């Protein structure tokens, strides 16, 4: 797919990218559906392939620090979870929720997709298929169909309805006017283009540095405002019970340390605002945060990581049976890596989502699994007991 920014003259694009450099929390959106239930279920997608190894840090793995080099998260600065894992220090709210038993983290998890295309990976994650574009509706829409409905209307705060919510359910969309932001893949390509340009190389590096320093969502939707907006809808007695929030900017090919910290700070602010806005309803809430695939176990030569396979999923909310890390940990030794480069997936993300949804709404887990997802990858661990009864 051709990016429209590819047709901009190089110097004009450089100015455009520098002006939009703060928009790390890129083009978030929100979709909601109304069902008859006291429970709230929120799916947050991290578009761009979030680095699970630096979000839920396997500090006890003897190979982690060597693979990551300068990108390795210092365990002393991280939020200690247990003897094996720690949480990135930017996730202060998530860490506090973990301490109260309201957050759990699933590691080495992935959808059935095993290639490294963002578009294809996101399609598999959102439709619940095993191959890209094999299904034409989304698992979140199919979840709505399993629940008693009180209203037929759902709304997406995005330019288009996200694939996860497309289907028979009546869904509309709304997007506030905003300038488009350059994608991380485009920025990566331009970085490589300018490496040999004596005149523009320094200017481009300065633009990327500014992007990292300003990466607090200033150029897009304010993360706290997004959380409060979602809570405003979800807290209403006659309001929606299912929501989807889109976030972008997780494709950290370069400058990952500062950029990932900013992304996670924004995510944490959204969760904090959602919890605050929901008040007592937070006790009946499940939030799942997941990405299309992870990133390479080893750092690359530009201070980042490349497209990988398994990542980490976050489950947050007062209804979550938390205070633990769920991981059939495969290890990071050369022999343990998937295709000698990635964290090997051992837990199916489909199973995590289906189990959480079934337990959240008191549905039969096998029926939910069959309805929401096409298949469960072989050799993956079974998960259960994610949500309080």
C-alpha positions as CSV (number, residue, x, y, z in Angstrom):
1,X,0.0,0.0,0.0
2,X,1.4,3.4,-1.0
3,X,1.5,6.0,1.7
4,X,0.2,9.4,0.5
5,X,3.2,11.1,2.3
6,X,5.5,9.3,-0.1
7,X,4.6,11.9,-2.8
8,X,5.7,14.9,-0.7
9,X,9.0,16.5,-1.7
10,X,11.7,15.6,0.7
11,X,12.2,19.0,2.3
12,X,8.5,19.7,2.5
13,X,8.0,16.3,4.2
14,X,10.8,17.0,6.6
15,X,9.1,20.2,7.8
16,X,5.7,18.4,8.0
17,X,7.2,15.5,10.1
18,X,8.9,17.9,12.4
19,X,5.7,19.8,13.0
20,X,3.9,16.6,13.8
21,X,6.7,15.2,15.8
22,X,4.9,15.2,19.1
23,X,2.1,12.9,18.0
24,X,3.3,9.6,19.4
25,X,-0.2,8.6,20.6
26,X,-1.3,8.6,17.0
27,X,-4.9,9.0,15.9
28,X,-6.7,7.2,18.7
29,X,-10.4,6.3,18.3
30,X,-13.1,4.7,20.3
31,X,-16.0,2.4,19.5
32,X,-18.8,1.5,21.8
33,X,-21.7,-1.0,21.9
34,X,-24.7,-1.3,24.2
35,X,-25.7,-4.6,25.7
36,X,-27.7,-5.6,28.8
37,X,-25.1,-6.2,31.5
38,X,-23.5,-4.5,34.5
39,X,-20.1,-5.5,33.3
40,X,-18.0,-3.3,31.1
41,X,-15.5,-4.7,28.5
42,X,-12.9,-2.5,26.8
43,X,-10.5,-3.5,24.1
44,X,-7.5,-1.3,23.6
45,X,-5.5,-2.0,20.4
46,X,-1.8,-1.0,20.2
47,X,-1.4,-0.5,16.5
48,X,2.2,-0.8,15.3
49,X,3.5,-3.8,17.2
50,X,4.2,-3.0,20.8
51,X,7.4,-4.2,22.4
52,X,6.2,-6.7,25.0
53,X,9.7,-7.5,26.2
54,X,10.2,-3.9,27.4
55,X,6.7,-3.5,28.7
56,X,6.6,-6.6,30.9
57,X,10.3,-7.1,31.4
58,X,11.7,-10.7,31.8
59,X,14.5,-9.4,34.0
60,X,15.4,-12.9,35.4
61,X,16.0,-14.3,31.9
62,X,19.8,-14.5,31.6
63,X,19.7,-13.6,27.9
64,X,17.5,-10.5,28.1
65,X,20.1,-7.9,29.0
66,X,22.5,-9.1,26.4
67,X,20.0,-9.1,23.6
68,X,18.7,-5.7,24.4
69,X,22.0,-3.9,25.2
70,X,21.3,-0.2,25.9
71,X,17.6,-0.7,25.4
72,X,17.4,-3.2,28.4
73,X,15.1,-1.9,31.2
74,X,17.0,-1.6,34.5
75,X,15.2,-3.9,37.0
76,X,16.0,-1.4,39.7
77,X,14.1,1.3,37.9
78,X,11.2,-0.9,36.9
79,X,8.1,-1.9,38.9
80,X,8.8,-5.3,40.3
81,X,6.0,-7.8,39.7
82,X,7.5,-11.1,40.9
83,X,10.8,-12.9,40.8
84,X,10.8,-13.2,37.0
85,X,9.1,-10.1,35.6
86,X,9.0,-6.3,36.1
87,X,6.8,-3.6,34.6
88,X,8.1,-0.6,32.6
89,X,8.4,2.3,35.0
90,X,6.1,4.5,32.8
91,X,3.1,2.3,33.8
92,X,2.7,3.6,37.3
93,X,-1.1,3.2,37.3
94,X,-0.9,-0.3,35.9
95,X,1.6,-1.2,38.5
96,X,-0.6,0.1,41.3
97,X,-3.5,-1.9,40.0
98,X,-1.3,-5.0,39.9
99,X,-0.5,-4.4,43.6
100,X,-4.3,-4.2,44.4
101,X,-5.0,-7.4,42.4
102,X,-6.7,-5.5,39.6
103,X,-4.2,-6.2,36.8
104,X,-2.6,-9.2,35.3
105,X,-0.2,-9.6,32.4
106,X,0.0,-12.4,29.9
107,X,3.4,-12.8,28.3
108,X,4.7,-14.7,25.2
109,X,1.2,-14.4,23.6
110,X,0.3,-13.8,19.9
111,X,-2.6,-14.2,17.5
112,X,-2.3,-17.0,14.9
113,X,-0.6,-14.6,12.5
114,X,3.1,-15.4,11.9
115,X,4.3,-12.9,9.4
116,X,5.3,-9.3,10.0
117,X,2.9,-7.0,8.1
118,X,1.1,-4.5,10.3
119,X,-2.0,-4.4,8.0
120,X,-2.2,-8.2,7.9
121,X,-1.4,-8.7,11.5
122,X,-4.0,-6.2,12.7
123,X,-6.6,-7.7,10.4
124,X,-6.1,-11.2,11.9
125,X,-6.2,-9.8,15.4
126,X,-9.4,-7.8,14.8
127,X,-11.3,-10.3,12.7
128,X,-10.3,-13.4,14.7
129,X,-9.3,-15.4,11.6
130,X,-6.2,-17.4,11.0
131,X,-5.3,-15.7,7.7
132,X,-5.5,-12.0,6.7
133,X,-8.8,-11.0,5.2
134,X,-10.4,-14.4,5.5
135,X,-13.2,-13.0,7.6
136,X,-15.2,-9.9,6.9
137,X,-16.6,-9.1,10.4
138,X,-14.8,-8.6,13.7
139,X,-14.7,-10.6,16.9
140,X,-16.0,-7.7,19.0
141,X,-19.0,-7.4,16.8
142,X,-19.6,-11.1,17.2
143,X,-19.3,-10.7,20.9
144,X,-22.1,-8.1,20.9
145,X,-24.3,-10.7,19.1
146,X,-23.9,-13.2,22.0
147,X,-25.3,-10.7,24.5
148,X,-28.8,-9.4,25.2
149,X,-29.1,-6.0,23.6
150,X,-30.8,-2.9,25.0
151,X,-30.0,-0.7,22.1
152,X,-28.9,-1.4,18.6
153,X,-26.5,1.5,18.2
154,X,-22.7,1.4,18.6
155,X,-20.4,4.3,17.8
156,X,-16.7,4.5,16.7
157,X,-14.7,7.6,17.4
158,X,-12.4,7.0,14.4
159,X,-12.3,7.9,10.7
160,X,-13.9,4.4,10.0
161,X,-15.4,1.7,12.1
162,X,-12.5,-0.5,13.4
163,X,-12.5,-4.0,11.8
164,X,-13.0,-5.6,15.2
165,X,-16.4,-4.0,15.5
166,X,-17.6,-4.4,11.9
167,X,-20.5,-6.7,11.3
168,X,-24.2,-7.0,11.7
169,X,-24.4,-4.7,14.7
170,X,-25.5,-1.2,13.8
171,X,-22.3,1.0,14.2
172,X,-21.7,4.6,13.3
173,X,-18.4,6.5,13.3
174,X,-17.2,10.0,14.2
175,X,-13.8,11.5,13.8
176,X,-12.8,15.0,14.8
177,X,-11.0,17.0,12.2
178,X,-7.2,16.7,12.5
179,X,-4.1,16.7,10.3
180,X,-2.9,13.2,9.5
181,X,0.2,12.1,11.3
182,X,3.1,10.3,9.5
183,X,3.3,6.6,10.3
184,X,6.3,5.0,12.0
185,X,6.9,2.8,9.0
186,X,7.1,5.9,6.8
187,X,9.5,7.6,9.3
188,X,11.7,4.5,9.3
189,X,11.9,4.5,5.5
190,X,12.8,8.2,5.4
191,X,15.5,7.7,8.0
192,X,17.1,5.1,5.7
193,X,16.7,7.4,2.7
194,X,18.4,10.3,4.5
195,X,21.3,8.3,5.9
196,X,23.5,9.2,3.0
197,X,22.3,12.8,2.5
198,X,24.9,15.2,4.0
199,X,22.5,18.1,4.0
200,X,19.3,16.5,5.3
201,X,20.7,13.8,7.6
202,X,21.3,16.1,10.5
203,X,17.9,17.9,10.1
204,X,16.1,14.6,10.1
205,X,17.8,13.4,13.2
206,X,16.8,16.6,14.9
207,X,13.2,16.1,13.9
208,X,13.2,12.6,15.3
209,X,14.8,13.8,18.5
210,X,12.1,16.4,18.9
211,X,9.5,13.7,18.2
212,X,10.8,11.6,21.0
213,X,11.1,14.4,23.4
214,X,7.5,15.7,22.7
215,X,6.0,12.2,22.5
216,X,3.3,12.8,25.1
217,X,0.4,12.9,22.7
218,X,0.4,16.6,22.3
219,X,-0.2,16.4,18.6
220,X,-3.2,14.0,18.9
221,X,-6.0,13.2,21.3
222,X,-5.1,13.9,24.9
223,X,-4.8,10.5,26.6
224,X,-6.5,11.5,29.8
225,X,-9.3,13.2,27.8
226,X,-9.8,10.0,25.8
227,X,-10.1,8.0,29.0
228,X,-12.6,10.4,30.5
229,X,-14.6,10.4,27.3
230,X,-14.8,6.6,27.3
231,X,-15.8,6.7,31.0
232,X,-18.5,9.2,30.3
233,X,-20.2,6.8,27.9
234,X,-19.6,3.6,29.9
235,X,-20.7,5.0,33.2
236,X,-24.2,5.8,32.1
237,X,-26.8,3.4,33.4
238,X,-28.3,3.3,29.8
239,X,-25.0,3.6,28.1
240,X,-22.8,1.1,26.3
241,X,-21.1,-1.8,27.9
242,X,-18.5,-2.6,25.3
243,X,-15.9,-0.1,24.0
244,X,-12.9,-0.2,21.7
245,X,-10.1,2.3,21.9
246,X,-7.5,2.6,19.1
247,X,-3.9,3.8,19.8
248,X,-1.0,4.0,17.3
249,X,2.6,4.9,17.3
250,X,4.0,1.6,18.7
251,X,6.3,0.8,15.8
252,X,9.6,1.5,17.4
253,X,12.2,0.9,14.8
254,X,14.3,3.8,16.0
255,X,14.7,5.7,19.2
256,X,12.7,3.2,21.2
257,X,13.8,4.1,24.7
258,X,12.2,7.5,24.8
259,X,9.4,6.8,22.4
260,X,8.2,3.6,24.2
261,X,8.3,5.5,27.5
262,X,6.1,8.2,26.1
263,X,3.6,5.7,24.6
264,X,3.3,3.9,27.8
265,X,2.9,7.1,29.8
266,X,0.0,8.0,27.5
267,X,-1.6,4.6,27.8
268,X,-1.2,4.7,31.6
269,X,-2.9,8.2,31.6
270,X,-5.8,6.8,29.6
271,X,-6.3,3.9,32.0
272,X,-6.1,6.2,35.0
273,X,-8.7,8.6,33.6
274,X,-11.0,5.7,32.7
275,X,-10.7,4.3,36.2
276,X,-11.3,7.7,37.7
277,X,-14.3,8.4,35.5
278,X,-16.0,5.1,36.1
279,X,-15.8,5.4,39.9
280,X,-17.5,2.4,41.5
281,X,-18.2,0.9,38.0
282,X,-14.5,0.1,37.7
283,X,-15.2,-2.9,39.9
284,X,-17.2,-4.4,37.1
285,X,-14.8,-3.5,34.3
286,X,-12.3,-5.5,32.2
287,X,-9.8,-3.8,30.0
288,X,-7.7,-5.8,27.5
289,X,-4.6,-4.1,25.9
290,X,-3.1,-6.0,23.0
291,X,-1.1,-5.6,19.8
292,X,-0.8,-7.3,16.4
293,X,2.6,-8.8,17.1
294,X,5.7,-8.1,19.1
295,X,9.2,-7.1,18.3
296,X,12.6,-8.7,17.9
297,X,14.3,-10.1,20.9
298,X,17.5,-8.3,20.0
299,X,17.9,-4.5,19.5
300,X,18.8,-3.3,16.0
301,X,21.5,-0.8,15.0
302,X,19.2,2.3,15.2
303,X,18.3,2.2,18.9
304,X,15.1,0.3,18.3
305,X,13.7,-3.2,17.5
306,X,12.2,-4.7,14.4
307,X,9.0,-6.6,13.7
308,X,8.7,-9.7,15.8
309,X,6.2,-12.3,16.9
310,X,5.0,-12.8,20.5
311,X,4.4,-9.9,22.8
312,X,2.6,-9.2,26.1
313,X,-1.1,-8.5,26.8
314,X,-2.4,-6.4,29.7
315,X,-5.6,-7.1,31.6
316,X,-6.8,-4.3,33.8
317,X,-9.9,-3.6,35.9
318,X,-11.6,-4.2,39.1
319,X,-13.2,-7.4,37.7
320,X,-9.8,-8.8,36.8
321,X,-8.4,-11.6,38.9
322,X,-5.0,-9.9,39.0
323,X,-1.8,-9.6,40.9
324,X,0.0,-12.2,38.7
325,X,1.9,-12.7,35.5
326,X,0.5,-15.5,33.3
327,X,3.4,-16.9,31.2
328,X,4.5,-20.2,29.8
329,X,7.9,-18.6,29.4
330,X,9.8,-20.0,26.5
331,X,13.1,-18.3,27.3
332,X,15.3,-16.0,25.2
333,X,18.2,-18.4,24.5
334,X,19.2,-18.6,20.8
335,X,17.6,-22.1,20.6
336,X,14.4,-20.9,22.2
337,X,13.7,-18.0,19.9
338,X,11.1,-18.2,17.2
339,X,12.9,-18.3,13.8
340,X,16.1,-17.5,15.8
341,X,15.0,-13.8,16.3
342,X,11.7,-13.4,18.2
343,X,10.0,-14.3,21.5
344,X,8.3,-17.6,20.8
345,X,4.5,-17.5,21.3
346,X,3.3,-20.0,23.9
347,X,-0.1,-18.6,24.8
348,X,-2.8,-17.8,22.2
349,X,-4.0,-14.2,22.3
350,X,-7.3,-15.4,20.9
351,X,-7.7,-17.7,23.9
352,X,-6.9,-14.8,26.3
353,X,-9.5,-12.6,24.7
354,X,-12.2,-15.2,24.4
355,X,-11.7,-16.4,28.0
356,X,-11.7,-12.8,29.4
357,X,-14.9,-12.0,27.4
358,X,-16.7,-15.2,28.4
359,X,-15.8,-14.8,32.1
360,X,-16.6,-11.1,32.0
361,X,-20.2,-11.7,30.8
362,X,-20.8,-15.1,32.3
363,X,-20.9,-16.9,28.9
364,X,-19.9,-20.4,28.0
365,X,-16.2,-20.3,27.2
366,X,-16.2,-22.8,24.4
367,X,-19.1,-21.1,22.6
368,X,-17.4,-17.8,22.9
369,X,-14.2,-19.2,21.6
370,X,-16.0,-20.8,18.6
371,X,-17.9,-17.7,17.8
372,X,-15.2,-15.1,18.2
373,X,-12.2,-16.9,16.7
374,X,-11.7,-19.3,13.9
375,X,-9.2,-21.6,15.6
376,X,-6.7,-22.0,18.5
377,X,-3.1,-22.3,17.5
378,X,-1.7,-25.8,18.3
379,X,0.8,-26.1,21.1
380,X,-0.5,-23.0,23.0
381,X,-1.3,-23.1,26.7
382,X,-4.9,-23.0,28.0
383,X,-5.8,-19.9,30.0
384,X,-8.7,-19.6,32.4
385,X,-9.6,-17.8,35.6
386,X,-8.8,-14.3,34.3
387,X,-11.9,-12.5,35.6
388,X,-13.7,-12.6,38.9
389,X,-17.1,-14.4,39.0
